[in-house]
Amino acid sequence: MNRSEYNLAQWLEWMENNHPSEIDMGLARVSQVFQQMDLDLSASKIISIAGTNGKGSTTALLESIYQVAGYSTLAYTSPHMLHYNERIRLNAVDVDDSLLITAFMAIDTAMGVGDCRISLSYFEISTLAAIYLIGDLKPEIALLEVGLGGALDAVNIVDADLAIITTLSIDHVDWLGDDIEQIGREKAGIARSGRVLVCGELQPPKSIALLSAEQNINLYQAPADFVYVVEQELSQWSWQGVDQQGNSLLFSQLPLPELPVQNASTALQAIALLGVPCSVAQIQQGLANARVTGRQQLVKYRGASVLLDVAHNPQSAQYLAASLQAKNLTGKVQLVLGVLADKDCQALAQALAPMVAKWHFVSLDVTRGQSAQQLQQKVQQLDQGTMQSACHENVEQALLAAVAAVQIDQQIVVAGSFVTVAAALQLLAEQE
């Protein structure tokens, strides 16, 4: 069959089999195809968003606020949970199959033919599809989430008007190494000379400021340039930052979002510097509206309350643990946990351990996956023999066991990986 007749499922299969490596960092190949596509992106203000955690949340917060303010938006994120279309949202709605197919056809043509054909990875094609739609549909605001790293990620073929680093910690060691200074420099590589970089990491490595000085990047860092204060008892927070002219800005009585306030603070500083105006009322409503599938998401399964959170590394697990502690759930969590083998399972589990009444370990039957028994063994090494745990072949078995075991003052939580949470969401979809 000619690829011009492909449906979306066939294009996605083609993408998966198109390149020998799932991850192939570097811009040479994808830049060549991008140049062949000859796209005009000048009608859109483009924000690139890198970081260890918080990229999806920051993207969602920006998207929500700009939507309330009446601007057209495109948001590109990864991975998806249930449907590929989730990766590109147009005005906060998942993109249609037909638009994706048009984008893939254009990319396929630009990849060339015969000996001159350029091979691209799944992620590179996905990124080019989002960029193609920016050029085609010309949204006023385009939000591009960086997949892995920064300078060598496919998103970096675009010269963003403003770049963001959300948070930083050591993750993806096989690709990025374990040097936080080098990781900071790599992620800051998405910024451009003469343009703005907003860094929300509260303890930023020195390399970000050094690179910014070397390359004439206008750097705004937390907490030196912008700060936030949470008033938990009043369910509100305040933010102080600066505008494009360097004037101080203060927003008070902001609603606490469903997403991390640290990321909301970073988003507000980006909005203040991009030059696309939003009123305080629009910001307040946008903060209240913002949601991300699988992040601090409360759902019902078989009549029980289940909290879904894609915490998959120590930093995100610490945030999840703090949010559970704030809800007085210390020692009261039935935890369904499935973690990829190349993650720091022990540090992740150590962060969550004080919250857990019983562990429900899950096997992940995917590339880089591990069995429930392997995960249990790693976590048990942290314990002195008092840990209650069980192993399950899949998320469905684990959730059913958690539902049967949960007590009235306890909370079921599903965490550890996008794979684990996606499986739970699939069960919920089948339940409806």
Sequence and secondary structure as in RCSB ss.txt:
>XXXX:A:sequence
MNRSEYNLAQWLEWMENNHPSEIDMGLARVSQVFQQMDLDLSASKIISIAGTNGKGSTTALLESIYQVAGYSTLA
YTSPHMLHYNERIRLNAVDVDDSLLITAFMAIDTAMGVGDCRISLSYFEISTLAAIYLIGDLKPEIALLEVGLGG
ALDAVNIVDADLAIITTLSIDHVDWLGDDIEQIGREKAGIARSGRVLVCGELQPPKSIALLSAEQNINLYQAPAD
FVYVVEQELSQWSWQGVDQQGNSLLFSQLPLPELPVQNASTALQAIALLGVPCSVAQIQQGLANARVTGRQQLVK
YRGASVLLDVAHNPQSAQYLAASLQAKNLTGKVQLVLGVLADKDCQALAQALAPMVAKWHFVSLDVTRGQSAQQL
QQKVQQLDQGTMQSACHENVEQALLAAVAAVQIDQQIVVAGSFVTVAAALQLLAEQE
>XXXX:A:secstr
  GGG  HHHHHHHHHTSSS S    SHHHHHHHHHH    TTSEEEEEE SS HHHHHHHHHHHHHHTT  EEE
E S  SS GGGGEEETTEE  HHHHHHHHHHHHHHT SGGG     HHHHHHHHHHHHHHHH  SEEEEE  SSS
TTSGGGGS  SEEEE       HHHH S HHHHHHHHHTT  TTSEEEE  SS  HHHHHHHHHTT EEEETTTT
 EEEEEGGGTEEEEEEE TTS EEEEEEEE  SS HHHHHHHHHHHHHHS    HHHHHHHHHH   TTSSEEEE
ETTEEEEE    SHHHHHHHHHHHHHTT TT EEEEE   TTS HHHHHHHHGGGEEEEEEE   STT   HHHH
HHHHHTTS S   EEEESSHHHHHHHHHHH  TT EEEEES HHHHHHHHHHHHHH 
